[in-house]
């Protein structure tokens, strides 16, 4: 399993509005294509006004296939246009299991 960590830096005060729009318009197409997120978090320290999404995939190929389907979804494209002005930065990381977790 790999975990994709997606961090969205939002304008000050934008977290509440982004989450409202995500709940109403973005969540359904994401879950349809990506499944339930491992978690959705907001920061309390460090870089404030940041949302962190964690998504699980069985492999790089699984991730690529599911994310391509999401990017082709017109409902998700509409959501992205609604939140575009709230987002000022994005960081994306792929996390893989540490070898200690695999028993090596």
N, C-alpha and C positions, 0 to 999 in steps of 0.2 A: 504494500500500500504506500502511496505517496500522499502528502498533504499539501495543498496549495494555500498559502497565506497571502491574502490580498488586503493591503492597507490603503484606505482612502483618506487623505487629508482634506478636511472640509473647511470652508470659511467659518470664522467664529459664529457660533449660534446655528450652524447648519446641520448639526447632527440630528436634531429633532425633526426638522423638515425632511431630510434625506430618509430617515427611518419611516416616516409617515408615507412618503412616496414609495419606498421599497415595499412596505407592507401592502399598500393598495394596488401597486402596479408591477413591481419588479420581482417580488418573491415567488409568485405563482409560476412564471416562465422559468425562473432559475431552478426551482424544485422539479419542474417537469423535465428539464434537461440534465441537471446536475445531481438531483436527489437532495435530501435534507442536508443543510450545512452541519458540519461538526459543531460549529458555534459562530455566533455573531457577537462581537464585543465592542465596547467603546473604551477609550483610554481615560484613566483618572490621573495619571502622572506621565511625565515625559512629554512627547508631542501630543498636545491636547487637540480636541476636535478631530480625532481620528477614529474611524471605524475599521475593525479587523474582522474579516471573514475567513473561516477555515473550511475548506472543501476537501473531501477524501475521494481518491481515485484508485483503482486497482493497478494502473500502470500509466506510463506516459501516453501510450496509444489511446487508452480509455479517456484520459483527460483531453487529448486533442480532438477526439471524436465528439465528446459531449460538449466541449466549449465551442466547437465549430457549429454544432446544432443550435446552441444558445445564441451565437452571434448572427445566425440566419433568421432568428425568431423576430417577427415584426413587432410583437407586443413588447419584447425586451428592448428593441431599438427605440420604441416610443418612451419607455421608462428612462433609458439612457439620455435621451434628449431633455427630459424633464429635470434630471439631476445634474446635467453638465455644468451649469453655472455655480453649483454648490461645491464642486470638487476642484481643488487647486493642485493636488498631487496624488500620485498613485505609486505604490511599491508592491512588487509581486515576488514571492519566493516559493520555491518548491522544496519541501522538507521530505527527507527520506529517513527510514528507520536507522538508528545508530546500530553498528555491528554488535554492541553489547546486548541489545534487545533481541538479537537473532541467536544468541547463545554462542557466539564465536569468541 
